């Protein structure tokens, strides 16, 4: 469990390092040092929580048997159950990040 959570944390941290770097060098976004730091920390935490919850939902709801019409349909279903719930959780965490940053007065 902890290895999976640590992997999710590192992936979310990597994504937000890139997003924060893009915001730092953007001419349209100015948050200041603490805004960029808040973006990195809050974004990493909220998306990690979303991914962990999504992974829990995936492990709980993943079907034991998948029926498919053809190989492409099977591939689509396998890929969804591999990363779909975590991606949905990441997106929900990103929406929470945007809400928290807005409440703090940092508008992106």
C-alpha positions, 0 to 999 in steps of 0.5 A: 500500500505504501509503495503504491502511495509513494509512487502516486505521490512522486508522479503527481509531484513530477507533474506539478513540478512541470506545471509550476515551471510552466507557470513561473515562465508564463507571462500571463501568470504571476503568483509570487514565490509563495504562490508558486510554492503553494501551487506545488505543495497543494497541487501535489497533495490534492492530486495525490489524494485523488489518485489514491482514492481512485486506485482504491475504487479501482481495486474495489470495483475492478471486474474479475472477468471482462467480455469484449467484442474484439481485440480493440475493445478488450485493449480499451477496457484493459487500459481503462481499468489500468489507469482510468479511475486514477486519472479520474481521481487526479482530475478531481484532485486538480479541480480541488487544487483550483478551488483551494488556490482560488480560496487562497487568492491565487487565481490561475 
